[in-house]
Amino acid sequence: MHKKRWIRKLDTLGRVVIPMDIRRELGIVKQDAFSLASTEQGIILHQIDKEKCRLCGSNDSLKPYRDSLVCIPCMHELKSL
Ligand SMILES: [Zn+2]
């Protein structure tokens, strides 16, 4: 599944730049969140799902609810139950 391979060096602050081609292909933009895992095969970088409503998947008008995000239309729907 690996299409291309890039080699990058850590900068003086320990950062690695994700190549522009990958960012464009995966829709990665500034402030996106990632988790890092150290495994026997190496480091796995996993893009955390962008913020979206836990119930319908919308990314508009989100409000925190407990440890999730829920959109306002879903909140209204829940209140009417
Ligand atoms: Zn929703």
PDB file of the backbone (N, CA, C, O) and the ligand in Angstrom, with CONECT records:
HET     ZN  A 101       1
ATOM      1  N   MET A   1       0.817  -1.189   0.000  1.00  0.00           N
ATOM      2  CA  MET A   1       0.000   0.000   0.000  1.00  0.00           C
ATOM      3  C   MET A   1       0.863   1.257   0.000  1.00  0.00           C
ATOM      4  O   MET A   1       0.359   2.347  -0.268  1.00  0.00           O
ATOM      5  N   HIS A   2       2.158   1.125   0.297  1.00  0.00           N
ATOM      6  CA  HIS A   2       3.024   2.294   0.308  1.00  0.00           C
ATOM      7  C   HIS A   2       3.280   2.749  -1.117  1.00  0.00           C
ATOM      8  O   HIS A   2       3.868   2.023  -1.918  1.00  0.00           O
ATOM      9  N   LYS A   3       2.833   3.957  -1.425  1.00  0.00           N
ATOM     10  CA  LYS A   3       2.992   4.473  -2.773  1.00  0.00           C
ATOM     11  C   LYS A   3       4.361   5.102  -2.958  1.00  0.00           C
ATOM     12  O   LYS A   3       5.037   4.869  -3.959  1.00  0.00           O
ATOM     13  N   LYS A   4       4.762   5.907  -1.974  1.00  0.00           N
ATOM     14  CA  LYS A   4       6.014   6.645  -2.054  1.00  0.00           C
ATOM     15  C   LYS A   4       6.702   6.555  -0.707  1.00  0.00           C
ATOM     16  O   LYS A   4       6.091   6.186   0.296  1.00  0.00           O
ATOM     17  N   ARG A   5       7.946   6.889  -0.698  1.00  0.00           N
ATOM     18  CA  ARG A   5       8.696   6.873   0.556  1.00  0.00           C
ATOM     19  C   ARG A   5       9.528   8.147   0.638  1.00  0.00           C
ATOM     20  O   ARG A   5      10.230   8.509  -0.307  1.00  0.00           O
ATOM     21  N   TRP A   6       9.439   8.805   1.758  1.00  0.00           N
ATOM     22  CA  TRP A   6      10.191  10.029   1.973  1.00  0.00           C
ATOM     23  C   TRP A   6      11.163   9.808   3.124  1.00  0.00           C
ATOM     24  O   TRP A   6      10.896   9.022   4.033  1.00  0.00           O
ATOM     25  N   ILE A   7      12.265  10.493   3.079  1.00  0.00           N
ATOM     26  CA  ILE A   7      13.208  10.478   4.196  1.00  0.00           C
ATOM     27  C   ILE A   7      13.286  11.894   4.728  1.00  0.00           C
ATOM     28  O   ILE A   7      13.528  12.838   3.976  1.00  0.00           O
ATOM     29  N   ARG A   8      13.082  12.037   6.009  1.00  0.00           N
ATOM     30  CA  ARG A   8      13.123  13.350   6.652  1.00  0.00           C
ATOM     31  C   ARG A   8      14.013  13.280   7.875  1.00  0.00           C
ATOM     32  O   ARG A   8      14.105  12.238   8.524  1.00  0.00           O
ATOM     33  N   LYS A   9      14.671  14.389   8.194  1.00  0.00           N
ATOM     34  CA  LYS A   9      15.483  14.477   9.402  1.00  0.00           C
ATOM     35  C   LYS A   9      14.739  15.295  10.446  1.00  0.00           C
ATOM     36  O   LYS A   9      13.978  16.205  10.118  1.00  0.00           O
ATOM     37  N   LEU A  10      14.973  14.958  11.705  1.00  0.00           N
ATOM     38  CA  LEU A  10      14.437  15.771  12.787  1.00  0.00           C
ATOM     39  C   LEU A  10      15.111  17.125  12.748  1.00  0.00           C
ATOM     40  O   LEU A  10      16.305  17.219  12.461  1.00  0.00           O
ATOM     41  N   ASP A  11      14.356  18.182  13.035  1.00  0.00           N
ATOM     42  CA  ASP A  11      15.005  19.483  13.137  1.00  0.00           C
ATOM     43  C   ASP A  11      15.561  19.637  14.555  1.00  0.00           C
ATOM     44  O   ASP A  11      15.492  18.706  15.358  1.00  0.00           O
ATOM     45  N   THR A  12      16.098  20.783  14.850  1.00  0.00           N
ATOM     46  CA  THR A  12      16.768  20.964  16.143  1.00  0.00           C
ATOM     47  C   THR A  12      15.802  20.905  17.328  1.00  0.00           C
ATOM     48  O   THR A  12      16.232  20.725  18.467  1.00  0.00           O
ATOM     49  N   LEU A  13      14.506  21.055  17.067  1.00  0.00           N
ATOM     50  CA  LEU A  13      13.507  20.960  18.127  1.00  0.00           C
ATOM     51  C   LEU A  13      12.835  19.586  18.173  1.00  0.00           C
ATOM     52  O   LEU A  13      11.898  19.380  18.944  1.00  0.00           O
ATOM     53  N   GLY A  14      13.306  18.655  17.358  1.00  0.00           N
ATOM     54  CA  GLY A  14      12.750  17.302  17.367  1.00  0.00           C
ATOM     55  C   GLY A  14      11.515  17.137  16.503  1.00  0.00           C
ATOM     56  O   GLY A  14      10.759  16.181  16.678  1.00  0.00           O
ATOM     57  N   ARG A  15      11.301  18.061  15.569  1.00  0.00           N
ATOM     58  CA  ARG A  15      10.111  17.994  14.708  1.00  0.00           C
ATOM     59  C   ARG A  15      10.436  17.363  13.360  1.00  0.00           C
ATOM     60  O   ARG A  15      11.559  17.454  12.863  1.00  0.00           O
ATOM     61  N   VAL A  16       9.417  16.717  12.777  1.00  0.00           N
ATOM     62  CA  VAL A  16       9.520  16.168  11.432  1.00  0.00           C
ATOM     63  C   VAL A  16       8.381  16.764  10.610  1.00  0.00           C
ATOM     64  O   VAL A  16       7.235  16.796  11.057  1.00  0.00           O
ATOM     65  N   VAL A  17       8.699  17.228   9.426  1.00  0.00           N
ATOM     66  CA  VAL A  17       7.678  17.805   8.560  1.00  0.00           C
ATOM     67  C   VAL A  17       7.039  16.689   7.737  1.00  0.00           C
ATOM     68  O   VAL A  17       7.733  15.876   7.127  1.00  0.00           O
ATOM     69  N   ILE A  18       5.707  16.664   7.732  1.00  0.00           N
ATOM     70  CA  ILE A  18       4.985  15.725   6.872  1.00  0.00           C
ATOM     71  C   ILE A  18       4.989  16.331   5.472  1.00  0.00           C
ATOM     72  O   ILE A  18       4.562  17.471   5.293  1.00  0.00           O
ATOM     73  N   PRO A  19       5.470  15.577   4.472  1.00  0.00           N
ATOM     74  CA  PRO A  19       5.568  16.128   3.117  1.00  0.00           C
ATOM     75  C   PRO A  19       4.229  16.674   2.617  1.00  0.00           C
ATOM     76  O   PRO A  19       3.165  16.128   2.909  1.00  0.00           O
ATOM     77  N   MET A  20       4.315  17.761   1.861  1.00  0.00           N
ATOM     78  CA  MET A  20       3.127  18.429   1.312  1.00  0.00           C
ATOM     79  C   MET A  20       2.236  17.458   0.541  1.00  0.00           C
ATOM     80  O   MET A  20       1.012  17.518   0.659  1.00  0.00           O
ATOM     81  N   ASP A  21       2.837  16.562  -0.250  1.00  0.00           N
ATOM     82  CA  ASP A  21       2.037  15.609  -1.035  1.00  0.00           C
ATOM     83  C   ASP A  21       1.130  14.785  -0.124  1.00  0.00           C
ATOM     84  O   ASP A  21      -0.040  14.567  -0.437  1.00  0.00           O
ATOM     85  N   ILE A  22       1.675  14.332   1.001  1.00  0.00           N
ATOM     86  CA  ILE A  22       0.885  13.518   1.935  1.00  0.00           C
ATOM     87  C   ILE A  22      -0.195  14.374   2.579  1.00  0.00           C
ATOM     88  O   ILE A  22      -1.342  13.946   2.709  1.00  0.00           O
ATOM     89  N   ARG A  23       0.180  15.592   2.982  1.00  0.00           N
ATOM     90  CA  ARG A  23      -0.814  16.471   3.620  1.00  0.00           C
ATOM     91  C   ARG A  23      -1.979  16.744   2.677  1.00  0.00           C
ATOM     92  O   ARG A  23      -3.139  16.721   3.089  1.00  0.00           O
ATOM     93  N   ARG A  24      -1.668  17.001   1.422  1.00  0.00           N
ATOM     94  CA  ARG A  24      -2.735  17.266   0.450  1.00  0.00           C
ATOM     95  C   ARG A  24      -3.589  16.024   0.236  1.00  0.00           C
ATOM     96  O   ARG A  24      -4.818  16.098   0.224  1.00  0.00           O
ATOM     97  N   GLU A  25      -2.927  14.882   0.068  1.00  0.00           N
ATOM     98  CA  GLU A  25      -3.638  13.632  -0.207  1.00  0.00           C
ATOM     99  C   GLU A  25      -4.593  13.282   0.926  1.00  0.00           C
ATOM    100  O   GLU A  25      -5.699  12.798   0.682  1.00  0.00           O
ATOM    101  N   LEU A  26      -4.169  13.527   2.166  1.00  0.00           N
ATOM    102  CA  LEU A  26      -4.970  13.135   3.324  1.00  0.00           C
ATOM    103  C   LEU A  26      -5.801  14.281   3.893  1.00  0.00           C
ATOM    104  O   LEU A  26      -6.520  14.102   4.876  1.00  0.00           O
ATOM    105  N   GLY A  27      -5.702  15.453   3.277  1.00  0.00           N
ATOM    106  CA  GLY A  27      -6.482  16.592   3.757  1.00  0.00           C
ATOM    107  C   GLY A  27      -6.009  17.106   5.099  1.00  0.00           C
ATOM    108  O   GLY A  27      -6.804  17.628   5.881  1.00  0.00           O
ATOM    109  N   ILE A  28      -4.733  16.964   5.372  1.00  0.00           N
ATOM    110  CA  ILE A  28      -4.170  17.413   6.645  1.00  0.00           C
ATOM    111  C   ILE A  28      -3.939  18.913   6.585  1.00  0.00           C
ATOM    112  O   ILE A  28      -3.320  19.424   5.652  1.00  0.00           O
ATOM    113  N   VAL A  29      -4.442  19.606   7.585  1.00  0.00           N
ATOM    114  CA  VAL A  29      -4.274  21.059   7.654  1.00  0.00           C
ATOM    115  C   VAL A  29      -3.713  21.441   9.020  1.00  0.00           C
ATOM    116  O   VAL A  29      -3.622  20.613   9.926  1.00  0.00           O
ATOM    117  N   LYS A  30      -3.336  22.727   9.147  1.00  0.00           N
ATOM    118  CA  LYS A  30      -2.773  23.228  10.406  1.00  0.00           C
ATOM    119  C   LYS A  30      -3.677  22.878  11.572  1.00  0.00           C
ATOM    120  O   LYS A  30      -4.902  22.888  11.449  1.00  0.00           O
ATOM    121  N   GLN A  31      -3.077  22.575  12.679  1.00  0.00           N
ATOM    122  CA  GLN A  31      -3.759  22.292  13.944  1.00  0.00           C
ATOM    123  C   GLN A  31      -4.458  20.934  13.972  1.00  0.00           C
ATOM    124  O   GLN A  31      -5.105  20.622  14.972  1.00  0.00           O
ATOM    125  N   ASP A  32      -4.359  20.103  12.917  1.00  0.00           N
ATOM    126  CA  ASP A  32      -4.903  18.752  13.000  1.00  0.00           C
ATOM    127  C   ASP A  32      -4.161  17.996  14.093  1.00  0.00           C
ATOM    128  O   ASP A  32      -2.981  18.243  14.343  1.00  0.00           O
ATOM    129  N   ALA A  33      -4.854  17.084  14.733  1.00  0.00           N
ATOM    130  CA  ALA A  33      -4.271  16.339  15.856  1.00  0.00           C
ATOM    131  C   ALA A  33      -3.873  14.922  15.435  1.00  0.00           C
ATOM    132  O   ALA A  33      -4.518  14.289  14.599  1.00  0.00           O
ATOM    133  N   PHE A  34      -2.787  14.454  16.048  1.00  0.00           N
ATOM    134  CA  PHE A  34      -2.274  13.121  15.755  1.00  0.00           C
ATOM    135  C   PHE A  34      -1.896  12.430  17.044  1.00  0.00           C
ATOM    136  O   PHE A  34      -1.558  13.071  18.040  1.00  0.00           O
ATOM    137  N   SER A  35      -1.958  11.117  17.010  1.00  0.00           N
ATOM    138  CA  SER A  35      -1.390  10.360  18.114  1.00  0.00           C
ATOM    139  C   SER A  35      -0.151   9.648  17.582  1.00  0.00           C
ATOM    140  O   SER A  35      -0.080   9.286  16.408  1.00  0.00           O
ATOM    141  N   LEU A  36       0.809   9.459  18.459  1.00  0.00           N
ATOM    142  CA  LEU A  36       2.043   8.754  18.110  1.00  0.00           C
ATOM    143  C   LEU A  36       2.140   7.507  18.964  1.00  0.00           C
ATOM    144  O   LEU A  36       1.870   7.540  20.165  1.00  0.00           O
ATOM    145  N   ALA A  37       2.525   6.412  18.339  1.00  0.00           N
ATOM    146  CA  ALA A  37       2.704   5.180  19.092  1.00  0.00           C
ATOM    147  C   ALA A  37       4.055   4.587  18.738  1.00  0.00           C
ATOM    148  O   ALA A  37       4.420   4.506  17.565  1.00  0.00           O
ATOM    149  N   SER A  38       4.790   4.178  19.747  1.00  0.00           N
ATOM    150  CA  SER A  38       6.061   3.507  19.526  1.00  0.00           C
ATOM    151  C   SER A  38       5.801   2.006  19.498  1.00  0.00           C
ATOM    152  O   SER A  38       5.311   1.441  20.476  1.00  0.00           O
ATOM    153  N   THR A  39       6.126   1.360  18.381  1.00  0.00           N
ATOM    154  CA  THR A  39       5.884  -0.079  18.253  1.00  0.00           C
ATOM    155  C   THR A  39       7.187  -0.778  17.882  1.00  0.00           C
ATOM    156  O   THR A  39       8.199  -0.128  17.619  1.00  0.00           O
ATOM    157  N   GLU A  40       7.151  -2.096  17.864  1.00  0.00           N
ATOM    158  CA  GLU A  40       8.341  -2.854  17.465  1.00  0.00           C
ATOM    159  C   GLU A  40       8.706  -2.570  16.013  1.00  0.00           C
ATOM    160  O   GLU A  40       9.874  -2.672  15.637  1.00  0.00           O
ATOM    161  N   GLN A  41       7.700  -2.208  15.181  1.00  0.00           N
ATOM    162  CA  GLN A  41       7.959  -1.923  13.765  1.00  0.00           C
ATOM    163  C   GLN A  41       8.416  -0.487  13.541  1.00  0.00           C
ATOM    164  O   GLN A  41       8.916  -0.152  12.466  1.00  0.00           O
ATOM    165  N   GLY A  42       8.249   0.357  14.545  1.00  0.00           N
ATOM    166  CA  GLY A  42       8.629   1.755  14.395  1.00  0.00           C
ATOM    167  C   GLY A  42       7.572   2.657  14.997  1.00  0.00           C
ATOM    168  O   GLY A  42       6.755   2.225  15.810  1.00  0.00           O
ATOM    169  N   ILE A  43       7.596   3.902  14.590  1.00  0.00           N
ATOM    170  CA  ILE A  43       6.641   4.884  15.106  1.00  0.00           C
ATOM    171  C   ILE A  43       5.436   4.930  14.178  1.00  0.00           C
ATOM    172  O   ILE A  43       5.569   5.024  12.958  1.00  0.00           O
ATOM    173  N   ILE A  44       4.259   4.862  14.789  1.00  0.00           N
ATOM    174  CA  ILE A  44       3.028   4.965  14.016  1.00  0.00           C
ATOM    175  C   ILE A  44       2.396   6.308  14.322  1.00  0.00           C
ATOM    176  O   ILE A  44       2.154   6.650  15.480  1.00  0.00           O
ATOM    177  N   LEU A  45       2.132   7.067  13.266  1.00  0.00           N
ATOM    178  CA  LEU A  45       1.488   8.370  13.380  1.00  0.00           C
ATOM    179  C   LEU A  45       0.049   8.191  12.917  1.00  0.00           C
ATOM    180  O   LEU A  45      -0.195   7.810  11.772  1.00  0.00           O
ATOM    181  N   HIS A  46      -0.899   8.464  13.800  1.00  0.00           N
ATOM    182  CA  HIS A  46      -2.308   8.248  13.474  1.00  0.00           C
ATOM    183  C   HIS A  46      -3.052   9.567  13.543  1.00  0.00           C
ATOM    184  O   HIS A  46      -3.023  10.255  14.564  1.00  0.00           O
ATOM    185  N   GLN A  47      -3.723   9.920  12.445  1.00  0.00           N
ATOM    186  CA  GLN A  47      -4.496  11.160  12.431  1.00  0.00           C
ATOM    187  C   GLN A  47      -5.785  10.951  13.212  1.00  0.00           C
ATOM    188  O   GLN A  47      -6.581  10.066  12.899  1.00  0.00           O
ATOM    189  N   ILE A  48      -5.974  11.770  14.220  1.00  0.00           N
ATOM    190  CA  ILE A  48      -7.185  11.689  15.018  1.00  0.00           C
ATOM    191  C   ILE A  48      -8.314  12.307  14.218  1.00  0.00           C
ATOM    192  O   ILE A  48      -8.147  13.345  13.576  1.00  0.00           O
ATOM    193  N   ASP A  49      -9.466  11.656  14.264  1.00  0.00           N
ATOM    194  CA  ASP A  49     -10.620  12.165  13.523  1.00  0.00           C
ATOM    195  C   ASP A  49     -10.842  13.641  13.816  1.00  0.00           C
ATOM    196  O   ASP A  49     -10.753  14.088  14.959  1.00  0.00           O
ATOM    197  N   LYS A  50     -11.124  14.364  12.786  1.00  0.00           N
ATOM    198  CA  LYS A  50     -11.420  15.773  12.977  1.00  0.00           C
ATOM    199  C   LYS A  50     -12.687  15.903  13.804  1.00  0.00           C
ATOM    200  O   LYS A  50     -13.517  14.995  13.862  1.00  0.00           O
ATOM    201  N   GLU A  51     -12.806  17.023  14.422  1.00  0.00           N
ATOM    202  CA  GLU A  51     -13.940  17.222  15.310  1.00  0.00           C
ATOM    203  C   GLU A  51     -15.251  17.079  14.552  1.00  0.00           C
ATOM    204  O   GLU A  51     -15.462  17.704  13.513  1.00  0.00           O
ATOM    205  N   LYS A  52     -16.117  16.251  15.091  1.00  0.00           N
ATOM    206  CA  LYS A  52     -17.426  16.048  14.480  1.00  0.00           C
ATOM    207  C   LYS A  52     -18.419  15.597  15.526  1.00  0.00           C
ATOM    208  O   LYS A  52     -18.046  15.115  16.596  1.00  0.00           O
ATOM    209  N   CYS A  53     -19.685  15.759  15.204  1.00  0.00           N
ATOM    210  CA  CYS A  53     -20.763  15.360  16.104  1.00  0.00           C
ATOM    211  C   CYS A  53     -20.717  13.850  16.311  1.00  0.00           C
ATOM    212  O   CYS A  53     -20.617  13.075  15.360  1.00  0.00           O
ATOM    213  N   ARG A  54     -20.792  13.463  17.557  1.00  0.00           N
ATOM    214  CA  ARG A  54     -20.731  12.039  17.874  1.00  0.00           C
ATOM    215  C   ARG A  54     -21.953  11.289  17.347  1.00  0.00           C
ATOM    216  O   ARG A  54     -21.881  10.086  17.092  1.00  0.00           O
ATOM    217  N   LEU A  55     -23.048  11.976  17.187  1.00  0.00           N
ATOM    218  CA  LEU A  55     -24.293  11.311  16.785  1.00  0.00           C
ATOM    219  C   LEU A  55     -24.502  11.285  15.275  1.00  0.00           C
ATOM    220  O   LEU A  55     -24.903  10.256  14.731  1.00  0.00           O
ATOM    221  N   CYS A  56     -24.238  12.399  14.585  1.00  0.00           N
ATOM    222  CA  CYS A  56     -24.554  12.436  13.152  1.00  0.00           C
ATOM    223  C   CYS A  56     -23.326  12.662  12.266  1.00  0.00           C
ATOM    224  O   CYS A  56     -23.418  12.510  11.047  1.00  0.00           O
ATOM    225  N   GLY A  57     -22.194  13.016  12.844  1.00  0.00           N
ATOM    226  CA  GLY A  57     -20.983  13.210  12.052  1.00  0.00           C
ATOM    227  C   GLY A  57     -20.815  14.615  11.509  1.00  0.00           C
ATOM    228  O   GLY A  57     -19.804  14.906  10.869  1.00  0.00           O
ATOM    229  N   SER A  58     -21.773  15.492  11.746  1.00  0.00           N
ATOM    230  CA  SER A  58     -21.670  16.874  11.271  1.00  0.00           C
ATOM    231  C   SER A  58     -20.513  17.580  11.974  1.00  0.00           C
ATOM    232  O   SER A  58     -20.152  17.249  13.103  1.00  0.00           O
ATOM    233  N   ASN A  59     -19.939  18.568  11.271  1.00  0.00           N
ATOM    234  CA  ASN A  59     -18.883  19.348  11.932  1.00  0.00           C
ATOM    235  C   ASN A  59     -19.319  20.799  12.139  1.00  0.00           C
ATOM    236  O   ASN A  59     -18.491  21.675  12.390  1.00  0.00           O
ATOM    237  N   ASP A  60     -20.631  21.044  12.030  1.00  0.00           N
ATOM    238  CA  ASP A  60     -21.167  22.400  12.231  1.00  0.00           C
ATOM    239  C   ASP A  60     -21.785  22.537  13.616  1.00  0.00           C
ATOM    240  O   ASP A  60     -22.350  21.587  14.157  1.00  0.00           O
ATOM    241  N   SER A  61     -21.668  23.723  14.173  1.00  0.00           N
ATOM    242  CA  SER A  61     -22.284  24.118  15.443  1.00  0.00           C
ATOM    243  C   SER A  61     -22.151  23.049  16.525  1.00  0.00           C
ATOM    244  O   SER A  61     -23.145  22.554  17.057  1.00  0.00           O
ATOM    245  N   LEU A  62     -20.923  22.711  16.833  1.00  0.00           N
ATOM    246  CA  LEU A  62     -20.650  21.672  17.824  1.00  0.00           C
ATOM    247  C   LEU A  62     -20.604  22.250  19.230  1.00  0.00           C
ATOM    248  O   LEU A  62     -20.143  23.371  19.444  1.00  0.00           O
ATOM    249  N   LYS A  63     -21.083  21.475  20.167  1.00  0.00           N
ATOM    250  CA  LYS A  63     -21.033  21.835  21.576  1.00  0.00           C
ATOM    251  C   LYS A  63     -20.472  20.640  22.343  1.00  0.00           C
ATOM    252  O   LYS A  63     -20.788  19.492  22.030  1.00  0.00           O
ATOM    253  N   PRO A  64     -19.639  20.914  23.346  1.00  0.00           N
ATOM    254  CA  PRO A  64     -19.139  19.790  24.142  1.00  0.00           C
ATOM    255  C   PRO A  64     -20.255  19.177  24.974  1.00  0.00           C
ATOM    256  O   PRO A  64     -21.069  19.888  25.563  1.00  0.00           O
ATOM    257  N   TYR A  65     -20.281  17.872  25.015  1.00  0.00           N
ATOM    258  CA  TYR A  65     -21.231  17.143  25.857  1.00  0.00           C
ATOM    259  C   TYR A  65     -20.466  15.986  26.480  1.00  0.00           C
ATOM    260  O   TYR A  65     -20.045  15.062  25.784  1.00  0.00           O
ATOM    261  N   ARG A  66     -20.290  16.045  27.797  1.00  0.00           N
ATOM    262  CA  ARG A  66     -19.453  15.086  28.525  1.00  0.00           C
ATOM    263  C   ARG A  66     -18.085  15.019  27.837  1.00  0.00           C
ATOM    264  O   ARG A  66     -17.411  16.045  27.751  1.00  0.00           O
ATOM    265  N   ASP A  67     -17.655  13.870  27.350  1.00  0.00           N
ATOM    266  CA  ASP A  67     -16.333  13.786  26.728  1.00  0.00           C
ATOM    267  C   ASP A  67     -16.406  13.749  25.207  1.00  0.00           C
ATOM    268  O   ASP A  67     -15.462  13.313  24.548  1.00  0.00           O
ATOM    269  N   SER A  68     -17.545  14.212  24.639  1.00  0.00           N
ATOM    270  CA  SER A  68     -17.732  14.195  23.190  1.00  0.00           C
ATOM    271  C   SER A  68     -18.198  15.551  22.693  1.00  0.00           C
ATOM    272  O   SER A  68     -18.374  16.493  23.466  1.00  0.00           O
ATOM    273  N   LEU A  69     -18.391  15.628  21.400  1.00  0.00           N
ATOM    274  CA  LEU A  69     -18.986  16.810  20.783  1.00  0.00           C
ATOM    275  C   LEU A  69     -20.304  16.388  20.145  1.00  0.00           C
ATOM    276  O   LEU A  69     -20.398  15.331  19.522  1.00  0.00           O
ATOM    277  N   VAL A  70     -21.324  17.240  20.312  1.00  0.00           N
ATOM    278  CA  VAL A  70     -22.632  16.984  19.716  1.00  0.00           C
ATOM    279  C   VAL A  70     -23.082  18.281  19.054  1.00  0.00           C
ATOM    280  O   VAL A  70     -22.903  19.361  19.617  1.00  0.00           O
ATOM    281  N   CYS A  71     -23.669  18.178  17.854  1.00  0.00           N
ATOM    282  CA  CYS A  71     -24.113  19.396  17.168  1.00  0.00           C
ATOM    283  C   CYS A  71     -25.427  19.885  17.778  1.00  0.00           C
ATOM    284  O   CYS A  71     -26.157  19.122  18.411  1.00  0.00           O
ATOM    285  N   ILE A  72     -25.707  21.160  17.575  1.00  0.00           N
ATOM    286  CA  ILE A  72     -26.914  21.763  18.170  1.00  0.00           C
ATOM    287  C   ILE A  72     -28.195  21.073  17.677  1.00  0.00           C
ATOM    288  O   ILE A  72     -29.076  20.815  18.498  1.00  0.00           O
ATOM    289  N   PRO A  73     -28.345  20.759  16.378  1.00  0.00           N
ATOM    290  CA  PRO A  73     -29.567  20.057  15.955  1.00  0.00           C
ATOM    291  C   PRO A  73     -29.749  18.725  16.684  1.00  0.00           C
ATOM    292  O   PRO A  73     -30.875  18.381  17.046  1.00  0.00           O
ATOM    293  N   CYS A  74     -28.688  17.979  16.905  1.00  0.00           N
ATOM    294  CA  CYS A  74     -28.813  16.708  17.636  1.00  0.00           C
ATOM    295  C   CYS A  74     -29.173  16.967  19.089  1.00  0.00           C
ATOM    296  O   CYS A  74     -29.944  16.213  19.683  1.00  0.00           O
ATOM    297  N   MET A  75     -28.608  18.053  19.681  1.00  0.00           N
ATOM    298  CA  MET A  75     -28.959  18.383  21.073  1.00  0.00           C
ATOM    299  C   MET A  75     -30.450  18.673  21.177  1.00  0.00           C
ATOM    300  O   MET A  75     -31.111  18.214  22.109  1.00  0.00           O
ATOM    301  N   HIS A  76     -30.988  19.442  20.211  1.00  0.00           N
ATOM    302  CA  HIS A  76     -32.418  19.754  20.227  1.00  0.00           C
ATOM    303  C   HIS A  76     -33.240  18.481  20.077  1.00  0.00           C
ATOM    304  O   HIS A  76     -34.264  18.309  20.739  1.00  0.00           O
ATOM    305  N   GLU A  77     -32.783  17.590  19.198  1.00  0.00           N
ATOM    306  CA  GLU A  77     -33.507  16.340  18.989  1.00  0.00           C
ATOM    307  C   GLU A  77     -33.520  15.505  20.268  1.00  0.00           C
ATOM    308  O   GLU A  77     -34.535  14.901  20.614  1.00  0.00           O
ATOM    309  N   LEU A  78     -32.379  15.478  20.968  1.00  0.00           N
ATOM    310  CA  LEU A  78     -32.305  14.715  22.213  1.00  0.00           C
ATOM    311  C   LEU A  78     -33.215  15.318  23.282  1.00  0.00           C
ATOM    312  O   LEU A  78     -33.870  14.597  24.035  1.00  0.00           O
ATOM    313  N   LYS A  79     -33.244  16.668  23.339  1.00  0.00           N
ATOM    314  CA  LYS A  79     -34.087  17.321  24.351  1.00  0.00           C
ATOM    315  C   LYS A  79     -35.561  17.034  24.124  1.00  0.00           C
ATOM    316  O   LYS A  79     -36.343  17.025  25.074  1.00  0.00           O
ATOM    317  N   SER A  80     -35.953  16.799  22.867  1.00  0.00           N
ATOM    318  CA  SER A  80     -37.362  16.566  22.570  1.00  0.00           C
ATOM    319  C   SER A  80     -37.799  15.133  22.864  1.00  0.00           C
ATOM    320  O   SER A  80     -38.987  14.822  22.773  1.00  0.00           O
ATOM    321  N   LEU A  81     -36.880  14.276  23.207  1.00  0.00           N
ATOM    322  CA  LEU A  81     -37.243  12.869  23.494  1.00  0.00           C
ATOM    323  C   LEU A  81     -37.912  12.730  24.843  1.00  0.00           C
ATOM    324  O   LEU A  81     -38.279  11.624  25.239  1.00  0.00           O
TER     325      LEU A  81
HETATM  326 ZN    ZN A 101     -25.291  15.887  15.192  1.00  0.00          ZN2+
END
